[in-house]
Every structure is written in structure tokens, then in C-alpha cells.
Amino acid sequence: MRRRDFLTGGALLGAVAAAPRLGRAQGSAPLRLVAAEGRQALAGAGHPETAIWGYGGRTPGPALRFRQGDRLKVELVNRLSRPTTVHWHGLRVPNAMDGVPGVTQKAVEPGASFAYEFDLLDAGTFWYHSHEASVEQLARGLYGALVVEEPRAYPVDRDLVWVLSDFRLDREGRIAADFGDLRDATHAGRLGNTVTINGAAPEDLAVRPGERLRLRLVNAANARIFALTFEGASPTVIAFDGQPVEPHREERLRLGPGQRADLVLDMAADPTGRHRVIDDEIPRAAYRLVDLFYAGEPLKPRETPPPRLPDNPAPRPVVEGAVRQRLLFGGGAMDPAFRRKAPSAEDIERVRQEVRAGKVWSVNGAKHADHAHHEPLFALKRGATCVVELVNDTSWSHPVHFHGVVFDVISRNGRAPTRRERGDTLLLNPNETGEIAFVAETAGDWMIHCHILEHQESGMMAMMRIA
């Protein structure tokens, strides 16, 4: 695809860069994250800069790097014209630090600030983003990567972060203001026409023969699911959602919004060629995300396979005797409920009224269009193990994110996974069922929601209470 095709035909663009410079907080002074407007060349050379919202006026915001056991101290300063917050996605934090407006804190008003402070219990790849008016604020760029290093450095030659996202731009290069569009809400969510990596336009990545890379992927898009194939390099997955897994090869890696993966890439392909990274989640619209090409002096290839990362201290659930819950996700266009039973005139009118009110999706029949003003679906005693059956009774995919816990995947469609999976966001395919188990570790009210943000803000959100 040619670059000029973007503004004329809306073709997807890939972008790549090394991660933004990573800086560790030092001393007792907090880091300052300033939510502010900025301008950025999202569509590449020859196209106008785009007005964005970002931390430090850039998207993604600064990639924060700490070490496991450090204490994070961050002051959010809001220089936007709208209220905002920061949610620390995937991190186990005190409830008051979770960044959910109306639930764990008041939204930070324009001109105000809020101090976040907590210990970093787990190593891994995480991210931070606004949880206020998420459909708009993430679509405008309010997110960034957060890396918590293991106590002992992992043996690679380079450690890169790719924050994957997309933007919906008009012909003048502006972010389209159709946030919460009804078709987006009822279907697959807001898909952009410009794909970026680290907020940059396409730049191919130079690698050295024999080099071993650790590539940290973060899917920060509102709705886009990425399905990546690395030609000439079969990636080894060493962590998912920040949690170590048994190292294994993945020929095609799928990441739903909110999910992360740590890959090891051994550069051992033909050094005279270029090797594409392809996203084919939508087969009829598959595209080249970026090329890897060889340059520079060769490095001595590593002869041993990538080692396993040490486990994080998140408690492991014991399924025997666990509390059990069932969450049924319903609604949306092509609602299977109406295929099983023809809707009555009353059903049709009720759905019309709910759609007008922005309530399209449901969890256990309840439709909530904002964070606050609804009671938890269930309550757990602190320390209890809970097994949750997640039923996707819709025609669309849903990456279901749990705040405040790390879960084990027990089964998919009744079958146990071939290897142990841990995480905080489970990607459910249409009409798929999954089972997860977790320990109710930290007291508070915790969100459960689809991380396709248009689905979240049109009904697919709920809450659980740990007391």
C-alpha cells in the first residue's frame, strides 16, 4: 500500500519505532504526568500533523520503567478541558489507586491534580490510560506503556516496546469526532484507518544478524484486535498480560484491546531479505504492519532457547471449594437471543429505547452506560477463590478485563488450555465460553468490562466487590 493511499482511500498505515526513551523514577519526588493537548505526525511525512491528547502532549505518553519492588509515585496534572483519570491496567494496586471515576476516585477536573502512589508487586509489561470518557480520551491518545523489570536482567540484546493503536482520521488528518457512533457501538467498535506503533508513521526496523530481541507489545486501540505474523522470525512468547508463561512458539499472535505480550525474536532469517510483520485479523483487509531488515555487524547467535521468566507473587487460586459465578455477555447487532426467539413488538420497542439511551450491551441482563450508580453483581470475601464462567452470547468478540486481580484460565469451551495461562484480560470469540479463577486479594469495588471501549460505554460493564 502506498502512503498517499491513506488520505485518498483510507488505507491502513503501519508504523514502527523503538520505544520512547524509558526513564525510571528516582528519589522520593513523584513523576509528573501532564495530560495535555499536542500535535503529532500520525499519518507520516507529507500529511498534516494531528491534534491529539496525550501525557506530556504526546501519544503514547512517556514509557515508564521501574523495577519490581519499586514504589511508583506519579502526579497526574490535568491541563485538558475535560476531567480525566489514570488507570494502571494489569497492575495489582490499592483500590483507591485504580483510577475509575465515580468508583475509586473523583475524576480530576481541569487544572487539578491527583497523586498516585503504590508498590509495584509484579514484573512485566503493563500500561496506563484514562478511564474517564474512555471512548474519546483513548481515541485521542491518552495512554502509555509501563514496564516493571525483573530483579535480574533478561538475557537479550535489545528490549523494545511497541504500543499498537489506530486512529480514525479525516481527509485533513484530524481525529474524527464521531465518538460513540451507534454503528461502532453495536458492531465491532471504533476501528481507525491509520495504524501506528508508538504513535509513529511507518519506519522499518533494522535488526542485526544473530540478534535476540525482547519485544513488548501493548494493544492500546479502542477496538482493533491484532493478529500478527512475523515472517522470517517465529516469536517465542515468554509472558502474556505481564504474567510469565512457559516459553512457546506462536506463529500467529492475537492481541485484543488491553492485552499485552512479551516476545523473544531471534534474528536468524535470510539477512539479504526484508521480512514483513502482517496483521491479518480481518483476512480481507490484511496489511503489512512493518518490515524487519538486517543491517550492521552480525552478533553471535544464542545457542540456548529463551529462558522462563520467574513467576510473579500474585496468589494462585485453588479451584476445589471455590465460589462460582456466571457472567453472561449479551446484546449488540445480530443479537443471537433474537435468532433463538422471534422478538415481539414490545421487544423491538424496548431495544429501540435502550439504543437511544446508549445501552446496547449487557452483563447478566443489566446495561450500564457509566461507571457509577450501579451495585456490584457479586461480592466476595477477601482471600476467597472465585471461579467465573464467562459466556459470550453475542456475534462479536469481547476482550473482558478484570480490575484488581490476576486470573488463571481454567477452560475454553469446556476444554482445559494446553499450557497454563494467566492474565487480566480474556479475549472471548463470538459465542465462546471461558472459565477463569482468581483469588479475591484486595478489598474494594472492582470493574469488569469489555475493553472494546464502545462496548464498555454502551452497557458491557459491571462491578464485583471484595470485602
C-alpha positions, 0 to 999 in steps of 0.5 A: 500500500502506498502512503498517499493511499491513506488520505485518498482511500483510507488505507491502513498505515503501519508504523514502527519505532523503538520505544520512547526513551524509558526513564525510571523514577528516582528519589522520593519526588513523584513523576509528573504526568501532564495530560495535555493537548499536542500535535503529532505526525500520525499519518507520516511525512507529507500529511498534516500533523494531528491534534491529539491528547496525550501525557506530556502532549504526546501519544503514547505518553512517556514509557515508564520503567521501574523495577519490581519492588519499586514504589511508583509515585506519579502526579497526574496534572490535568491541563485538558478541558475535560476531567480525566483519570489514570488507570494502571491496567494489569497492575495489582494496586490499592483500590483507591489507586485504580483510577475509575471515576465515580468508583475509586476516585473523583475524576480530576477536573481541569487544572487539578491534580491527583497523586498516585502512589503504590508498590509495584508487586509484579514484573512485566509489561503493563500500561496506563490510560484514562478511564474517564470518557474512555471512548474519546480520551483513548481515541485521542491518545491518552495512554502509555506503556509501563514496564516493571523489570525483573530483579535480574536482567533478561538475557537479550540484546535489545528490549523494545516496546511497541504500543499498537493503536489506530486512529480514525482520521479525516481527509485533513488528518484530524481525529474524527469526532464521531465518538460513540457512533451507534454503528461502532457501538453495536458492531465491532467498535471504533476501528481507525484507518491509520495504524501506528506503533508508538504513535509513529508513521511507518519506519522499518526496523533494522535488526542485526544478524544473530540478534535476540530481541525482547519485544513488548507489545501493548494493544492500546486501540479502542477496538482493533484486535491484532493478529500478527505474523512475523515472517522470517522470525517465529516469536517465542512468547515468554509472558502474556498480560505481564504474567510469565508463561512457559516459553512457546512458539506462536506463529500467529499472535492475537492481541485484543484491546488491553492485552499485552505480550512479551516476545523473544525474536531471534534474528536468524532469517535470510539477512539479504531479505526484508521480512514483513510483520502482517496483521491479518485479523480481518483476512480481507483487509490484511496489511503489512504492519512493518518490515524487519531488515538486517543491517550492521555487524552480525552478533553471535547467535544464542545457542540456548532457547529463551529462558522462563521468566520467574513467576510473579507473587500474585496468589494462585487460586485453588479451584476445589471449594471455590465460589462460582459465578456466571457472567453472561455477555449479551446484546449488540447487532445480530443479537443471537437471543433474537435468532433463538426467539422471534422478538415481539413488538414490545421487544423491538420497542424496548431495544429501540429505547435502550439504543437511544439511551446508549445501552446496547450491551449487557452483563447478566441482563443489566446495561450500564452506560457509566461507571457509577450508580450501579451495585456490584453483581457479586461480592466476595470475601477477601482471600476467597477463590472465585471461579467465573464462567464467562459466556459470550452470547453475542456475534462479536468478540469481547476482550473482558478485563478484570480490575484488581486481580490476576486470573488463571484460565481454567477452560475454553469451551469446556476444554482445559488450555494446553499450557497454563495461562494467566492474565487480566484480560480474556479475549472471548470469540463470538459465542465462546465460553471461558472459565477463569479463577482468581483469588479475591486479594484486595478489598474494594469495588472492582470493574469488569468490562469489555475493553472494546471501549464502545462496548464498555460505554454502551452497557458491557460493564459491571462491578464485583466487590471484595470485602 
